[in-house]
Amino acid sequence: MWPAADSLFTALQQHGERLALGEGERRLSYRQLLAEVGQRADQLRRSEVRRLALALDNGIDWLLWDLAALWAGLVCVPLPGFFSPAQQRHVLGSAGIDCLIGADNAFSRELGFVADASGLLRRAQPAAPELPAGTCKITYTSGTTGQPKGVCLDALTQLQVAASLVQASATCQVELHLCVLPLATLLENIAGVYAPLLAGARIELLPLAEVGLLGASGFDLPRFLGALNRLQPHSLILLPQLLLALVSAAERGLPLPVALRFIAVGGGRVAPQLLERAEALGLPVFEGYGLSECASVVCLNTPENRRIGTVGTPLGHLELRLGEDGEVLVKGPRLLGYLGEPAPAGDWLGTGDLGHFDGPFLVLHGRKKHQFITAFGRNVNPEWVEAELVQQLPIAQAWLHGEALPGNVAVLVPRAADTSDQDLAAAVAAVNRQLPDYARVHHWLRAAQPFGAANQLATANGRLRRAALLQHYQSAIDQLMATESRYGDAL
């Protein structure tokens, strides 16, 4: 067993016959959960597994295998289903995976995995890259360009985050959590699995399609609302786009579960306007902030300590400060290192995010590397403007560009095929009225297609691929700016 993991399993043992997991008609108490995990850990040991990858849909089995790896002292690598086949091959190869928990299909056979006598999918021991001592989980970040990057974490760091989350949400008395995000997402793995288990709560685990998540970016709102109203969870973890769908549904009068006590939202900038709309509906939404390098959550708003427009205050096991350039720096438990790279030096970890403090609350401005400088020398964080644009009903996605330009250009994806240019123009005008001149959308283009993983204009989890967008739309932007200049457009 990995050091520090014994604290988790001791807590599980103390929960006894309390109901732990649910998936449809399937139910496991904490006692049954421990028995199942112990059996799977023994199976992994007998088969001499060293590093296993989880390639399962959300469900009880995903969680049991994850805990079994922790119990058996093995390296576990969640394999996101939203990664492309090429990205999945990269993960399995770069991490030196010798056991795959997933479907026996053409993809696994192509990579050399065959079922052994115990039913596990194994392959000949590949050349396993050396890992930092104590690595028990490698979580791969999708990034904005290139191949996913492996973040090596130990058990202690993950469980410290989980314990801090239990403490931060204690007054909400969460007894039932519904996993909405893929379990391969570190945020759901830590905040949606380990934290509820430490607290003795029940976790409902449904296949992603049953909670409305279809493929890399599809979303079925009626199915999502149906699951919420049927299960009546106390807590959820949502991405900003899912929160927007929930709020919009409530504003249209669609029924929402009455049991909700804590809705955590993160994974991207959330416009204060959206949080105010949620508050007006009585939804208990709490924005947070984190990064894989710190085992997910770093800051969180709570019922006792909440300020809209901020990402909350640091969790109890961390310290935060700002660098000279406004970069958010974190001190405390963190990654052991990136796969194939040396561990970060120094006590303070640079996050790459810019921000400021409003009292004890952290306010984020955007990514340091995404900031651009206009031809007039103004610094603009595009994520701020993009988050405001997608609050407008006609706009589904937005990308803002203005590096070295006299005016900012937005490429807009309409929310519906019949959205007119007049609708888009009115939406842009509404946003511009709330922005300083240097950050406004001075020109815009209608996108030919949504930004997604298929066309490589966004990552599988929705983050914009800014370099790819610039390459794709560079000629159109150049033509637009030349036309506007020719006709003397006043900015």
C-alpha positions in Angstrom: 0.0 0.0 0.0 1.2 3.5 -0.8 2.3 5.6 2.2 -0.6 7.9 3.3 -3.2 5.7 1.6 -3.8 3.9 4.9 -5.6 7.0 6.2 -8.1 6.7 3.4 -8.8 3.0 4.0 -9.0 3.5 7.7 -11.7 6.1 7.1 -13.6 3.7 4.8 -13.5 0.9 7.4 -15.0 3.2 10.0 -18.0 3.9 7.7 -19.0 0.3 8.1 -22.4 -0.6 6.6 -23.2 2.9 5.4 -24.1 3.0 1.7 -21.0 4.0 -0.3 -21.6 3.5 -4.1 -24.5 3.4 -6.4 -24.8 2.7 -10.2 -28.4 2.0 -11.3 -29.6 -1.0 -9.3 -26.1 -1.9 -8.1 -25.2 -0.8 -4.5 -22.2 -1.3 -2.3 -21.7 -0.5 1.4 -18.4 0.7 2.6 -17.7 -2.8 4.0 -18.5 -4.4 0.6 -16.4 -1.7 -1.2 -13.3 -2.6 0.9 -13.8 -6.3 0.3 -14.1 -5.7 -3.5 -11.0 -3.4 -3.5 -9.0 -6.0 -1.5 -9.9 -8.8 -4.0 -8.9 -6.7 -7.0 -5.6 -5.6 -5.3 -4.8 -9.2 -4.7 -5.5 -10.0 -8.4 -3.2 -7.2 -9.5 -0.4 -8.4 -7.2 -0.7 -12.1 -8.4 -0.5 -10.9 -12.0 2.6 -8.9 -11.1 1.1 -5.7 -12.6 3.4 -2.7 -12.3 1.5 0.1 -14.1 -2.1 0.0 -15.1 -4.3 2.3 -17.1 -8.0 2.7 -16.5 -10.0 3.0 -19.8 -13.5 2.5 -18.4 -16.6 4.6 -18.6 -17.8 6.2 -15.4 -19.1 3.6 -13.0 -18.4 1.6 -9.9 -15.8 -0.5 -11.5 -13.6 2.5 -12.4 -13.5 3.5 -8.7 -12.8 0.0 -7.5 -9.8 -0.5 -9.8 -8.5 3.0 -8.9 -8.6 2.2 -5.2 -7.2 -1.3 -5.8 -4.1 0.2 -7.4 -3.7 2.5 -4.4 -4.1 -0.5 -2.0 -1.6 -2.6 -4.0 1.0 0.1 -4.3 0.8 0.3 -8.1 1.0 3.2 -10.5 -2.4 4.1 -11.9 -3.0 6.1 -15.1 -6.5 7.2 -15.9 -7.0 7.2 -19.7 -9.5 9.9 -20.7 -12.1 8.7 -23.1 -12.1 12.2 -24.7 -8.5 11.8 -25.8 -8.0 11.0 -29.5 -6.6 7.5 -30.3 -3.2 9.1 -31.0 -3.2 10.7 -27.6 -4.3 7.5 -25.9 -1.4 5.6 -27.6 0.9 8.3 -26.4 -0.3 7.9 -22.8 0.0 4.1 -22.8 3.4 4.2 -24.4 5.0 7.1 -22.5 3.8 5.8 -19.1 5.0 2.2 -19.7 1.6 0.7 -19.1 1.6 -3.1 -18.8 -2.0 -3.6 -17.8 -5.1 -2.1 -19.4 -8.4 -2.1 -17.5 -10.9 -1.7 -20.3 -12.4 -3.3 -23.4 -10.7 -6.1 -25.2 -11.0 -4.6 -28.7 -9.1 -3.9 -31.9 -7.5 -0.8 -30.3 -6.1 -2.7 -27.3 -5.0 -5.7 -29.4 -3.2 -3.4 -31.8 -1.2 -2.2 -28.9 -0.3 -5.7 -27.8 -2.7 -6.2 -24.9 -4.1 -9.7 -24.5 -6.2 -11.3 -21.7 -4.2 -13.3 -19.2 -5.5 -16.2 -17.1 -7.1 -13.9 -14.6 -8.9 -11.9 -17.4 -6.6 -8.8 -17.1 -5.4 -7.3 -20.4 -1.6 -7.5 -20.3 1.2 -6.9 -22.7 4.9 -7.7 -22.5 6.7 -5.5 -20.1 7.4 -2.4 -22.1 10.4 -0.1 -21.4 9.0 1.7 -18.4 10.3 5.2 -17.9 11.7 6.1 -14.5 9.3 7.9 -12.3 9.8 10.2 -9.3 9.9 8.2 -6.1 6.4 7.9 -4.6 4.5 8.3 -7.9 1.2 6.5 -7.6 -0.9 8.3 -10.2 0.0 10.0 -13.5 -2.7 12.3 -14.7 -2.3 13.6 -18.2 -3.3 17.2 -19.0 -4.7 17.7 -22.5 -2.9 21.0 -22.9 -3.5 23.5 -25.7 -0.9 22.1 -28.2 1.1 18.9 -28.7 0.8 15.7 -26.9 -0.7 15.4 -23.3 1.8 15.9 -20.5 2.0 13.5 -17.6 1.8 14.9 -14.1 3.2 12.6 -11.4 1.4 12.7 -8.0 1.9 10.8 -4.8 -0.9 9.6 -2.5 -0.3 12.1 0.3 -0.8 15.2 -2.0 -4.1 13.8 -3.4 -5.5 13.0 0.0 -4.5 16.3 1.5 -6.5 18.1 -1.1 -9.5 15.7 -0.5 -9.3 16.3 3.2 -9.2 20.1 2.8 -12.3 19.9 0.5 -14.2 17.9 3.2 -13.4 20.5 5.7 -14.3 23.4 3.4 -17.8 21.9 2.5 -18.5 20.4 5.9 -21.4 22.7 6.8 -23.3 21.7 3.6 -23.6 18.1 5.0 -23.2 16.5 1.6 -24.4 12.9 1.9 -24.9 12.2 -1.9 -22.6 13.2 -4.7 -23.3 12.6 -8.3 -20.3 12.3 -10.6 -21.0 14.3 -13.8 -17.4 14.8 -15.1 -15.4 11.9 -16.4 -13.6 10.1 -13.5 -10.4 10.3 -15.5 -10.6 14.0 -14.9 -8.5 14.7 -11.8 -11.0 17.2 -10.4 -13.7 14.5 -10.3 -11.3 11.9 -9.1 -10.2 13.9 -6.1 -13.2 16.1 -5.3 -15.9 13.7 -6.5 -14.5 10.4 -5.2 -11.8 10.7 -2.6 -13.4 13.6 -0.7 -16.9 12.1 -0.5 -15.3 8.7 0.6 -13.4 10.4 3.4 -16.6 12.1 4.5 -18.6 8.8 4.4 -21.0 10.1 1.7 -22.6 8.1 -1.0 -21.4 8.5 -4.6 -23.7 7.9 -7.6 -21.7 6.7 -10.6 -23.5 6.6 -14.0 -22.1 6.1 -17.5 -21.4 9.5 -19.0 -24.1 9.2 -21.6 -26.7 8.8 -18.8 -25.8 12.1 -17.3 -25.9 13.8 -20.8 -22.2 13.9 -21.7 -21.9 12.5 -25.3 -18.4 12.1 -26.7 -15.8 14.9 -26.5 -18.2 17.9 -26.5 -21.8 16.7 -27.0 -24.3 17.5 -24.2 -27.9 16.3 -23.8 -29.6 18.7 -21.5 -32.9 16.8 -21.0 -30.9 13.7 -20.0 -28.7 15.7 -17.6 -31.8 17.2 -15.9 -33.5 13.9 -15.8 -30.6 12.3 -13.9 -30.4 15.2 -11.5 -34.1 15.1 -10.7 -34.2 11.3 -10.4 -31.2 11.0 -8.1 -31.6 14.3 -6.2 -27.8 14.7 -5.4 -26.5 17.1 -2.7 -23.4 18.0 -4.7 -22.1 18.3 -8.2 -18.9 19.4 -9.9 -19.6 21.3 -13.2 -17.6 23.0 -15.9 -18.7 26.6 -16.8 -20.5 25.4 -19.9 -22.5 22.9 -17.9 -23.4 25.5 -15.3 -24.6 27.8 -18.1 -26.8 25.1 -19.4 -28.2 24.4 -15.9 -28.9 28.1 -15.2 -30.5 28.7 -18.6 -32.7 25.7 -18.1 -33.9 27.0 -14.7 -34.5 30.4 -16.2 -36.8 28.7 -18.7 -38.8 27.2 -15.9 -37.5 23.6 -16.3 -37.5 21.7 -12.9 -34.3 21.4 -11.0 -33.5 19.1 -8.1 -34.4 20.6 -4.7 -31.7 18.6 -2.8 -28.7 20.5 -4.2 -26.5 21.9 -1.4 -23.1 22.5 -3.1 -22.4 23.0 -6.8 -18.7 23.4 -7.4 -17.7 25.0 -10.7 -14.2 25.2 -12.2 -12.1 24.3 -15.1 -12.3 27.7 -16.7 -13.2 31.3 -16.1 -16.8 31.8 -15.0 -18.3 35.2 -15.8 -19.6 36.9 -12.6 -22.9 37.6 -14.5 -23.5 33.8 -14.7 -22.8 33.4 -11.0 -25.2 36.2 -10.2 -27.9 34.5 -12.4 -27.3 31.3 -10.4 -27.6 33.1 -7.1 -30.9 34.8 -8.2 -32.3 31.3 -8.8 -31.2 30.1 -5.4 -28.6 27.7 -6.8 -25.7 27.0 -4.3 -22.9 27.6 -6.8 -19.3 28.0 -5.5 -16.5 28.8 -7.9 -13.1 27.3 -7.4 -9.7 27.2 -9.0 -7.0 24.6 -9.3 -4.4 22.8 -11.5 -3.3 19.3 -12.0 0.2 20.2 -10.6 -1.4 20.8 -7.2 -3.7 17.7 -7.4 -6.7 19.8 -8.6 -8.2 22.3 -6.2 -6.2 25.2 -4.8 -8.9 27.8 -4.0 -12.6 27.5 -3.3 -15.6 29.7 -2.3 -17.6 28.2 0.5 -20.9 29.1 2.2 -19.1 30.9 5.0 -16.5 32.6 2.8 -17.8 33.5 -0.7 -17.4 36.5 -3.0 -18.7 36.4 -6.5 -16.1 37.4 -9.1 -13.4 35.6 -7.2 -12.3 31.9 -7.1 -12.3 31.9 -3.3 -9.6 31.6 -0.7 -6.8 29.1 -0.6 -7.5 25.6 0.9 -6.0 25.0 4.3 -3.0 23.0 3.3 -1.6 25.7 0.8 -0.2 29.2 0.7 -0.6 31.6 -2.2 1.2 34.8 -3.2 1.7 36.8 -6.3 4.9 37.2 -8.3 6.2 40.6 -9.5 4.3 40.2 -12.7 1.1 39.2 -11.0 1.5 35.5 -11.6 -0.2 33.3 -8.9 2.4 31.2 -7.0 1.6 28.2 -4.8 3.5 26.7 -1.9 2.5 23.4 -0.4 1.9 19.8 -1.6 2.3 19.5 -5.4 3.5 17.3 -8.2 6.6 15.2 -7.9 7.5 16.1 -11.4 6.4 15.8 -15.0 6.9 12.5 -16.7 10.4 12.4 -18.2 11.4 15.8 -16.7 13.0 16.9 -13.4 10.9 18.1 -10.5 10.2 21.8 -10.4 12.8 23.6 -8.3 12.1 26.0 -5.4 9.3 26.2 -2.8 6.9 28.3 -4.9 5.3 26.8 -8.0 4.3 29.2 -10.8 0.8 28.5 -12.1 1.0 30.5 -15.3 -2.2 32.3 -14.2 -2.3 36.1 -13.5 -4.4 37.5 -10.7 -4.8 39.8 -7.7 -6.1 39.5 -4.2 -9.3 41.1 -3.1 -8.7 40.8 0.7 -8.2 37.0 1.2 -10.0 36.2 -2.1 -8.2 35.4 -5.3 -9.3 37.1 -8.5 -8.0 35.6 -11.8 -7.3 37.6 -14.9 -6.3 34.8 -17.3 -3.4 32.8 -18.5 0.0 34.6 -18.6 0.8 33.0 -22.0 -2.6 33.9 -23.5 -2.2 37.6 -22.8 -1.7 39.7 -25.9 -0.5 43.3 -26.4 -2.3 45.5 -28.9 -0.7 47.9 -31.3 -1.5 50.7 -28.7 0.5 48.8 -26.0 -2.5 47.6 -24.0 -2.3 44.2 -22.3 -5.5 42.2 -22.8 -6.4 38.8 -21.3 -8.7 37.3 -24.0 -10.3 34.8 -21.6 -12.0 37.6 -19.7 -13.7 38.9 -22.9 -14.4 35.5 -24.2 -16.2 34.5 -21.0 -18.4 37.6 -21.3 -19.2 36.9 -25.0 -20.4 33.3 -24.4 -22.8 34.7 -21.8 -24.8 36.1 -24.7 -27.5 33.8 -25.9 -26.5 33.9 -29.6 -22.9 33.0 -29.0 -21.8 29.5 -28.2 -18.0 29.9 -28.5 -15.7 32.9 -28.9 -12.0 33.5 -29.6 -10.4 36.9 -29.2 -7.2 38.0 -31.0 -5.4 41.3 -31.0 -1.7 40.8 -30.9 -0.1 43.9 -32.5 -3.4 44.9 -34.0 -5.0 48.3 -33.8 -8.3 46.6 -32.8 -9.4 43.3 -31.3 -11.0 40.7 -33.6 -13.3 38.0 -32.3 -14.3 34.8 -34.1 -17.7 33.8 -33.0 -19.5 30.4 -33.2 -23.3 31.0 -33.2 -25.4 28.9 -30.8 -27.9 27.9 -33.5 -27.7 27.6 -37.3 -30.4 30.2 -37.8 -28.6 32.8 -35.6 -28.4 35.9 -37.8 -25.4 38.3 -38.1 -27.7 41.0 -36.6 -28.1 38.8 -33.5 -24.4 38.3 -33.2 -23.7 42.1 -33.7 -26.2 42.9 -31.0 -24.6 40.4 -28.6 -21.2 41.9 -29.2 -22.5 45.4 -28.7 -24.0 44.4 -25.3 -20.7 43.0 -24.1 -18.7 46.0 -25.4 -20.8 48.3 -23.3 -19.4 46.6 -20.2 -15.8 46.6 -21.3 -13.0 49.3 -21.4 -12.2 50.4 -24.9 -8.9 48.5 -25.2 -10.6 45.2 -24.4 -13.7 45.6 -26.6 -14.4 43.5 -29.7 -13.7 46.0 -32.5 -14.3 43.6 -35.3 -15.7 40.1 -35.5 -16.0 37.1 -37.9 -18.6 34.4 -38.0 -16.9 31.0 -37.6 -17.5 28.4 -40.3 -17.8 25.6 -37.8 -17.6 25.0 -34.0 -14.2 24.8 -32.3 -13.6 21.2 -31.4 -11.2 18.3 -31.2 -12.2 17.0 -34.6 -10.9 20.2 -36.4 -8.1 20.7 -33.8 -9.4 24.1 -32.9 -10.1 23.2 -29.3 -8.9 20.4 -27.0 -11.2 17.5 -26.2 -12.4 19.2 -23.0 -13.2 22.5 -24.7 -10.1 24.6 -24.2 -9.3 26.8 -27.2 -6.2 25.9 -29.2 -5.1 29.5 -29.8 -2.2 28.8 -32.1 -4.3 26.6 -34.3 -7.1 29.2 -34.3 -4.7 31.9 -35.4 -3.3 29.8 -38.1 -6.8 28.8 -39.3 -8.2 32.3 -39.3 -5.0 34.4 -40.0 -5.9 35.1 -43.7 -9.5 36.0 -42.9 -8.3 38.4 -40.1 -5.7 39.9 -42.4 -8.4 40.4 -45.1 -10.8 41.9 -42.6 -8.3 44.3 -41.2 -7.2 45.4 -44.6 -10.8 46.0 -45.7 -11.6 48.0 -42.5 -8.4 50.1 -42.9 -9.2 50.8 -46.6 -12.6 52.2 -45.6 -11.2 54.1 -42.7 -13.0 52.2 -39.9 -12.8 54.2 -36.7 -11.9 52.2 -33.6 
